[in-house]
Amino acid sequence: LSYDIVSSLVSVALFAVGVVGATIIACRHEMAETPASLMRPKAPRAGSRILLERIGFIWRRMGFLNKVAARNLFRYKKRAFMTIFGIAGCTALVICGMGIRDTSVALSPKQYGHITRYDLLAVANPDDFTQTCAALDERSTVKDSGVAVTSTLPIMTDNVTFTFGGKSETVQLIVVPDDRTDDLDDYVCLEDESKEPLSLRDGDVYLSKSSQLVLGIQPGDTAHVQDSSLNVAKVKVSDISLNYLGNTLYMTQGTYERAFGRSVRLNGIFALLKGSSTDQIAFSKKLKSDGWLTISSTAEHWQNFEANFTIINSVVVLVTFMAACLSFVVVFTLSNTNISERERELATIKVLGFRRGEVHHYVNKETLILTAIGAALGVPLGGLLAESFTYILQMPSLYFDVEVEPLSYVLAVLLAFGFTFIVNLATNRTLNKIDMVGALKSAE
């Protein structure tokens, strides 16, 4: 964690501008009044006909209290809009938090269960490749290992520097032999952004989505590729392939040899294993003594990813707590303002015989209606904000494809209503304490 003094000063300045600006707007009208006017109680806001009254077949079927609630909602427009926007912001924040968690939970299955289909990637020195492959076959026949190699695909792999538009990114190059391109689908699922399958053919160059977002490259653009031996080639990107974790560049043997002007030397192998995840991880660790330079176990990557991303749950709790505070402050403040401004009206209906429950229902109904409108607006707003994370979080080796589960939308709406119910329980005590005689006394 680091502390940025510039960001802190900007945050304080924006906070001060918001508070002072709101204060100036609120006081501007009051300061224009004369002292005599300010000393008199503020007159109730005049009512007016609303649009719903013009829809006769609906208005005539509404009960008296429902008509009163509808008119009151439009009678205090400023407070209504503030409540709606506050609830919409609360709902959107919760959806964003839930969306981050849903996306993080879905990333590993989408990458290691769908895109990455191989169980093992082993890389050796090209000169020792034949011997290490033979050692892999021998080790897989050991009965007590609990793992069996069902199929393999030899490849050439290298870490290359992909450069486009003045930007560079480290990418893992995967070169597939020309006679084995049809088998690649068993080990890696290549698909475009619309989830349509891609077939690797001679001349095709596929770049992962995360690299495309960072570099800004598009299909048809030409870029420079520098391998670990400092050889440079120009390649034309055919299409963008989905890859959520890691940067990858795919091409065939013939495409590589034409671009770099050198022959392919196989040094890696994709392998499909049969056995439990624990046995596969143990098996991959044993291979390190057989001369392989690097061993990559998909089961181990999946396990490590899920362990490292448990902190996301803390982020969700934090965002939800902040949303709860926002909702509580907005609704509680506006509800109390609503009661104080309508004290004479509420005292009147209590004198006319309204019981406590009826008074609570009279006021809380309006708050619940505004909450429903705010939550309805907050759902698409939260969805848009969550989707924006895909383009805001353009991090190397990570394509943060936001995915919000339907249950997250439901929970966000339920939380918004839950916060409102809590506020209503708090304001009900204020309604009970209204002094009918004092409120109805004339100021003169």
C-alpha positions as CSV (number, residue, x, y, z in Angstrom):
1,L,0.0,0.0,0.0
2,S,1.2,3.5,-0.8
3,Y,0.1,7.0,0.1
4,D,-0.3,9.5,-2.7
5,I,-0.4,13.1,-1.4
6,V,-1.6,14.5,-4.7
7,S,-4.6,12.2,-4.8
8,S,-5.4,12.9,-1.2
9,L,-5.3,16.7,-1.7
10,V,-7.5,16.4,-4.8
11,S,-10.0,14.2,-2.8
12,V,-10.2,16.7,0.1
13,A,-10.6,19.6,-2.4
14,L,-13.5,17.8,-4.2
15,F,-15.1,17.1,-0.9
16,A,-14.8,20.7,0.2
17,V,-16.2,21.9,-3.2
18,G,-19.2,19.6,-2.8
19,V,-20.0,20.6,0.8
20,V,-19.5,24.3,0.3
21,G,-21.3,24.3,-3.0
22,A,-24.3,22.5,-1.6
23,T,-24.3,24.9,1.4
24,I,-24.3,28.0,-0.9
25,I,-27.1,26.6,-3.0
26,A,-29.2,25.8,0.1
27,C,-28.6,29.2,1.7
28,R,-28.9,31.4,-1.4
29,H,-32.7,31.6,-1.3
30,E,-32.8,32.0,2.5
31,M,-30.3,34.9,2.5
32,A,-32.6,36.8,0.1
33,E,-35.5,36.7,2.5
34,T,-36.2,39.5,5.0
35,P,-35.8,38.8,8.8
36,A,-39.5,39.1,9.4
37,S,-40.2,36.4,6.8
38,L,-37.6,34.1,8.2
39,M,-39.0,34.4,11.7
40,R,-42.4,33.2,10.6
41,P,-43.0,29.4,10.1
42,K,-42.6,28.3,6.6
43,A,-45.9,27.8,4.7
44,P,-46.6,24.3,3.5
45,R,-45.9,23.7,-0.2
46,A,-49.0,24.2,-2.3
47,G,-50.4,21.1,-3.9
48,S,-51.2,20.8,-7.6
49,R,-52.8,18.4,-10.0
50,I,-50.5,15.6,-11.1
51,L,-50.3,13.6,-14.3
52,L,-51.9,10.6,-12.7
53,E,-55.1,12.5,-12.0
54,R,-55.6,13.0,-15.7
55,I,-55.6,9.2,-16.2
56,G,-59.2,8.8,-15.0
57,F,-59.6,5.0,-15.1
58,I,-56.6,4.7,-12.7
59,W,-57.2,7.7,-10.5
60,R,-60.8,6.8,-9.8
61,R,-59.9,3.3,-8.6
62,M,-57.3,4.5,-6.2
63,G,-58.1,4.8,-2.5
64,F,-58.0,8.2,-0.7
65,L,-54.6,7.5,1.1
66,N,-53.1,6.3,-2.1
67,K,-54.1,9.5,-3.8
68,V,-52.6,11.5,-1.0
69,A,-49.4,9.6,-1.2
70,A,-49.2,10.1,-5.0
71,R,-49.7,13.8,-4.7
72,N,-47.2,14.1,-1.9
73,L,-44.6,12.4,-4.0
74,F,-44.8,15.1,-6.7
75,R,-45.5,17.8,-4.1
76,Y,-41.9,17.6,-2.8
77,K,-40.0,17.0,-6.0
78,K,-36.5,18.0,-4.7
79,R,-36.6,15.6,-1.8
80,A,-38.1,12.9,-4.0
81,F,-35.3,13.2,-6.6
82,M,-32.6,13.2,-3.8
83,T,-34.1,10.1,-2.3
84,I,-34.3,8.3,-5.7
85,F,-30.7,9.3,-6.7
86,G,-29.4,8.2,-3.2
87,I,-31.1,4.8,-3.4
88,A,-30.0,4.4,-7.0
89,G,-26.4,5.1,-6.1
90,C,-26.6,2.7,-3.2
91,T,-28.0,-0.1,-5.4
92,A,-25.4,0.6,-8.1
93,L,-22.6,0.4,-5.6
94,V,-23.8,-2.9,-4.2
95,I,-24.1,-4.3,-7.8
96,C,-20.6,-3.1,-8.6
97,G,-19.2,-4.9,-5.5
98,M,-21.2,-8.1,-6.2
99,G,-20.1,-7.9,-9.9
100,I,-16.4,-7.8,-8.8
101,R,-16.9,-10.9,-6.7
102,D,-19.0,-12.7,-9.4
103,T,-16.3,-11.9,-12.0
104,S,-13.5,-13.1,-9.8
105,V,-15.3,-16.3,-9.0
106,A,-16.0,-17.0,-12.7
107,L,-12.5,-16.2,-14.0
108,S,-10.8,-19.4,-13.0
109,P,-13.5,-21.8,-14.4
110,K,-13.6,-19.8,-17.6
111,Q,-9.8,-19.8,-18.0
112,Y,-8.8,-23.2,-16.6
113,G,-12.0,-25.1,-17.2
114,H,-12.9,-23.7,-20.7
115,I,-10.0,-21.9,-22.4
116,T,-7.1,-23.9,-20.9
117,R,-7.9,-27.5,-21.5
118,Y,-4.5,-29.1,-21.1
119,D,-3.5,-30.3,-17.6
120,L,0.3,-29.8,-18.0
121,L,2.6,-27.5,-19.9
122,A,6.3,-28.7,-19.8
123,V,9.1,-26.8,-21.4
124,A,12.6,-28.1,-22.0
125,N,15.8,-27.2,-23.8
126,P,15.3,-27.9,-27.5
127,D,18.4,-30.1,-27.5
128,D,17.0,-32.3,-24.7
129,F,13.4,-32.3,-25.8
130,T,13.3,-35.9,-27.1
131,Q,14.9,-37.2,-24.0
132,T,12.6,-35.3,-21.6
133,C,9.6,-36.5,-23.5
134,A,10.7,-40.1,-23.1
135,A,11.2,-39.5,-19.4
136,L,7.6,-38.2,-19.2
137,D,6.3,-41.3,-20.8
138,E,8.3,-43.5,-18.4
139,R,7.1,-41.6,-15.3
140,S,3.5,-41.7,-16.4
141,T,3.6,-45.5,-16.4
142,V,4.5,-45.7,-12.7
143,K,1.4,-47.1,-11.0
144,D,1.8,-45.5,-7.6
145,S,1.8,-42.0,-9.2
146,G,-2.0,-41.9,-9.5
147,V,-1.6,-40.0,-12.8
148,A,-1.6,-41.2,-16.4
149,V,-0.8,-39.2,-19.5
150,T,-3.6,-39.7,-22.0
151,S,-2.4,-37.6,-24.9
152,T,0.3,-34.9,-25.7
153,L,0.8,-32.2,-28.2
154,P,4.4,-31.0,-29.0
155,I,4.8,-27.2,-29.4
156,M,7.4,-24.5,-29.5
157,T,7.0,-21.8,-26.9
158,D,8.9,-18.7,-26.0
159,N,8.4,-15.4,-24.1
160,V,8.4,-12.7,-26.7
161,T,8.0,-8.9,-26.7
162,F,5.0,-7.8,-28.7
163,T,5.2,-4.1,-29.8
164,F,2.5,-2.0,-31.4
165,G,1.9,1.8,-31.4
166,G,4.9,2.5,-29.2
167,K,3.6,0.1,-26.5
168,S,5.2,-3.3,-25.6
169,E,3.8,-6.3,-23.8
170,T,5.4,-9.6,-22.8
171,V,3.5,-12.4,-24.5
172,Q,3.8,-16.2,-24.4
173,L,4.3,-17.4,-28.0
174,I,2.7,-20.8,-28.8
175,V,3.7,-22.3,-32.2
176,V,1.8,-25.5,-33.3
177,P,3.2,-27.9,-35.8
178,D,1.4,-27.7,-39.2
179,D,0.3,-31.4,-39.0
180,R,-1.2,-31.1,-35.5
181,T,-3.3,-27.9,-35.8
182,D,-6.5,-29.9,-35.8
183,D,-5.6,-31.4,-32.4
184,L,-5.1,-28.0,-30.7
185,D,-8.8,-27.8,-29.8
186,D,-8.3,-30.7,-27.3
187,Y,-5.7,-28.6,-25.4
188,V,-6.7,-25.0,-25.9
189,C,-10.1,-23.5,-26.8
190,L,-9.6,-20.7,-29.3
191,E,-12.7,-18.4,-29.6
192,D,-13.3,-14.8,-30.6
193,E,-15.0,-12.1,-28.5
194,S,-18.4,-13.3,-29.6
195,K,-17.6,-16.8,-28.3
196,E,-17.4,-18.2,-31.8
197,P,-14.7,-20.9,-32.2
198,L,-11.5,-20.0,-34.1
199,S,-9.5,-22.6,-36.1
200,L,-5.7,-22.1,-36.3
201,R,-4.7,-22.3,-40.0
202,D,-1.6,-21.4,-41.9
203,G,-1.1,-17.6,-41.9
204,D,-3.3,-17.1,-38.8
205,V,-1.9,-15.1,-35.9
206,Y,-4.2,-14.9,-32.8
207,L,-3.5,-12.5,-29.9
208,S,-5.2,-12.7,-26.5
209,K,-7.8,-10.1,-25.5
210,S,-5.9,-8.8,-22.5
211,S,-3.0,-7.8,-24.8
212,Q,-5.3,-6.2,-27.3
213,L,-6.9,-3.9,-24.6
214,V,-3.5,-2.8,-23.3
215,L,-1.9,-2.2,-26.7
216,G,-5.0,-1.0,-28.6
217,I,-4.3,-3.3,-31.6
218,Q,-7.1,-4.5,-33.9
219,P,-7.4,-7.4,-36.3
220,G,-5.6,-6.6,-39.5
221,D,-2.9,-4.5,-37.8
222,T,0.8,-5.3,-38.1
223,A,3.1,-5.5,-35.1
224,H,6.7,-6.3,-34.2
225,V,7.6,-9.5,-32.3
226,Q,11.0,-10.0,-30.7
227,D,11.9,-13.4,-29.3
228,S,14.2,-14.3,-26.5
229,S,17.1,-14.6,-29.0
230,L,16.5,-10.9,-30.1
231,N,15.2,-12.0,-33.5
232,V,12.6,-9.5,-34.7
233,A,9.7,-10.3,-37.1
234,K,6.6,-8.5,-38.4
235,V,3.3,-10.3,-37.9
236,K,-0.2,-9.4,-39.0
237,V,-2.9,-10.1,-36.3
238,S,-5.7,-12.2,-37.8
239,D,-8.1,-12.1,-34.9
240,I,-8.4,-11.6,-31.1
241,S,-8.8,-14.8,-29.0
242,L,-10.3,-14.8,-25.5
243,N,-7.8,-15.5,-22.8
244,Y,-8.7,-14.2,-19.3
245,L,-5.4,-14.9,-17.4
246,G,-2.1,-14.4,-19.3
247,N,-1.0,-13.0,-22.6
248,T,-0.7,-15.5,-25.5
249,L,0.2,-15.4,-29.2
250,Y,-0.8,-18.4,-31.3
251,M,0.6,-19.2,-34.8
252,T,1.4,-22.2,-36.9
253,Q,4.8,-23.6,-37.7
254,G,4.7,-22.3,-41.3
255,T,3.6,-18.8,-40.2
256,Y,6.5,-18.7,-37.7
257,E,9.1,-19.8,-40.2
258,R,8.1,-17.3,-42.8
259,A,7.9,-14.4,-40.3
260,F,11.3,-15.2,-38.5
261,G,13.1,-16.9,-41.4
262,R,14.2,-19.8,-39.2
263,S,13.1,-23.3,-38.5
264,V,10.9,-24.2,-35.6
265,R,12.6,-26.1,-32.8
266,L,10.1,-27.9,-30.5
267,N,10.7,-27.4,-26.8
268,G,7.3,-27.7,-25.1
269,I,4.5,-30.1,-24.7
270,F,0.8,-29.9,-23.8
271,A,-0.4,-32.9,-21.9
272,L,-3.8,-34.2,-20.8
273,L,-3.6,-36.1,-17.5
274,K,-5.9,-38.6,-15.9
275,G,-6.0,-38.3,-12.1
276,S,-7.1,-36.1,-9.2
277,S,-6.0,-32.5,-8.9
278,T,-3.8,-33.3,-5.9
279,D,-2.1,-36.2,-7.8
280,Q,-1.6,-34.0,-10.8
281,I,0.1,-31.3,-8.7
282,A,2.4,-33.9,-7.1
283,F,3.1,-35.4,-10.5
284,S,4.2,-32.0,-11.9
285,K,6.5,-31.4,-9.1
286,K,8.3,-34.8,-9.6
287,L,8.9,-33.9,-13.3
288,K,11.3,-31.1,-12.3
289,S,14.0,-33.6,-11.7
290,D,13.7,-35.0,-15.3
291,G,15.4,-32.1,-17.1
292,W,12.4,-29.9,-17.8
293,L,13.1,-26.2,-17.5
294,T,9.6,-25.2,-16.4
295,I,6.6,-27.2,-15.4
296,S,3.1,-25.6,-15.4
297,S,0.2,-27.5,-13.7
298,T,-3.2,-26.2,-14.6
299,A,-4.7,-27.7,-11.3
300,E,-2.0,-25.8,-9.3
301,H,-2.7,-22.5,-11.1
302,W,-6.5,-22.9,-10.5
303,Q,-5.8,-23.7,-6.8
304,N,-3.5,-20.7,-6.4
305,F,-5.9,-18.3,-8.2
306,E,-8.8,-19.1,-5.9
307,A,-6.7,-18.9,-2.8
308,N,-5.3,-15.4,-3.8
309,F,-8.6,-14.0,-4.8
310,T,-10.4,-14.6,-1.5
311,I,-9.6,-11.0,-0.5
312,I,-12.3,-10.0,-3.0
313,N,-14.8,-11.0,-0.4
314,S,-13.4,-8.3,1.9
315,V,-13.7,-5.8,-0.9
316,V,-17.4,-6.8,-1.4
317,V,-18.1,-6.4,2.3
318,L,-16.4,-3.0,2.3
319,V,-18.3,-1.7,-0.7
320,T,-21.6,-3.0,0.6
321,F,-21.0,-1.4,4.0
322,M,-20.2,2.0,2.3
323,A,-23.4,1.6,0.2
324,A,-25.4,0.9,3.4
325,C,-23.9,4.1,5.0
326,L,-24.8,6.1,2.0
327,S,-28.4,4.7,1.9
328,F,-28.9,5.2,5.6
329,V,-27.6,8.8,5.7
330,V,-29.6,9.9,2.6
331,V,-32.9,8.2,3.6
332,F,-32.6,9.1,7.3
333,T,-31.8,12.7,6.6
334,L,-34.5,13.2,4.0
335,S,-37.1,11.3,6.1
336,N,-36.4,13.5,9.1
337,T,-36.6,16.6,6.9
338,N,-39.9,15.3,5.5
339,I,-41.3,14.9,9.0
340,S,-40.1,18.3,10.3
341,E,-41.5,20.1,7.2
342,R,-44.9,18.3,7.5
343,E,-45.3,18.5,11.2
344,R,-48.5,20.5,11.2
345,E,-50.0,18.1,8.5
346,L,-49.0,15.0,10.5
347,A,-50.3,16.6,13.7
348,T,-53.6,17.3,12.0
349,I,-54.2,13.7,10.8
350,K,-53.3,12.4,14.3
351,V,-55.9,14.8,15.8
352,L,-58.4,13.5,13.2
353,G,-58.0,10.0,14.6
354,F,-55.2,8.3,12.8
355,R,-53.6,5.6,14.9
356,R,-49.8,5.2,15.2
357,G,-49.7,2.4,12.6
358,E,-51.7,4.4,10.2
359,V,-49.5,7.5,10.6
360,H,-46.4,5.3,10.1
361,H,-48.0,3.8,7.0
362,Y,-49.0,7.2,5.7
363,V,-45.3,8.5,5.8
364,N,-43.4,5.3,5.2
365,K,-45.4,4.4,2.1
366,E,-43.9,7.3,0.2
367,T,-40.3,6.4,1.3
368,L,-40.9,2.8,0.1
369,I,-42.2,4.0,-3.3
370,L,-39.2,6.3,-3.8
371,T,-37.0,3.3,-2.8
372,A,-38.6,1.1,-5.4
373,I,-38.0,3.8,-8.1
374,G,-34.4,4.4,-7.0
375,A,-33.7,0.6,-6.9
376,A,-35.2,0.2,-10.4
377,L,-32.9,3.0,-11.7
378,G,-29.9,1.6,-9.8
379,V,-30.1,-1.8,-11.4
380,P,-29.2,-0.7,-15.0
381,L,-26.9,2.0,-13.6
382,G,-25.0,-0.6,-11.5
383,G,-24.8,-2.9,-14.5
384,L,-23.3,-0.2,-16.7
385,L,-20.8,0.7,-13.9
386,A,-19.8,-2.9,-13.5
387,E,-19.4,-3.4,-17.2
388,S,-17.1,-0.3,-17.4
389,F,-14.6,-2.2,-15.2
390,T,-13.7,-4.4,-18.2
391,Y,-12.2,-1.3,-19.9
392,I,-11.1,0.5,-16.8
393,L,-9.1,-2.4,-15.3
394,Q,-6.8,-2.9,-18.3
395,M,-4.1,-4.8,-16.4
396,P,-1.3,-6.8,-18.0
397,S,-2.1,-10.5,-18.3
398,L,-5.7,-10.1,-17.1
399,Y,-8.9,-9.7,-19.1
400,F,-11.4,-8.7,-16.4
401,D,-14.6,-9.8,-18.3
402,V,-17.3,-8.5,-15.9
403,E,-20.1,-11.0,-15.2
404,V,-22.9,-10.1,-12.8
405,E,-25.1,-13.0,-11.7
406,P,-28.9,-12.4,-11.6
407,L,-28.9,-13.2,-7.9
408,S,-26.6,-10.2,-7.3
409,Y,-29.1,-7.8,-8.8
410,V,-31.8,-9.3,-6.5
411,L,-29.6,-9.0,-3.4
412,A,-28.8,-5.4,-4.3
413,V,-32.5,-4.5,-4.5
414,L,-33.3,-6.4,-1.3
415,L,-30.5,-4.6,0.6
416,A,-31.8,-1.2,-0.6
417,F,-35.3,-2.0,0.8
418,G,-33.7,-3.5,3.9
419,F,-31.8,-0.2,4.6
420,T,-35.1,1.7,4.0
421,F,-37.0,-0.5,6.5
422,I,-34.3,0.2,9.1
423,V,-34.6,3.9,8.6
424,N,-38.4,3.7,8.8
425,L,-38.1,2.0,12.1
426,A,-35.9,4.8,13.4
427,T,-38.1,7.6,12.1
428,N,-41.3,6.0,13.5
429,R,-40.1,7.0,16.9
430,T,-40.0,10.6,15.7
431,L,-43.5,10.3,14.4
432,N,-44.7,9.1,17.8
433,K,-43.2,12.1,19.5
434,I,-44.9,14.8,17.5
435,D,-46.6,17.2,19.9
436,M,-50.1,17.7,18.3
437,V,-51.0,20.8,20.4
438,G,-47.6,22.5,19.9
439,A,-47.5,21.8,16.2
440,L,-51.0,23.2,15.6
441,K,-50.5,26.4,17.6
442,S,-50.4,29.5,15.5
443,A,-47.1,31.4,15.5
444,E,-48.9,34.7,16.0
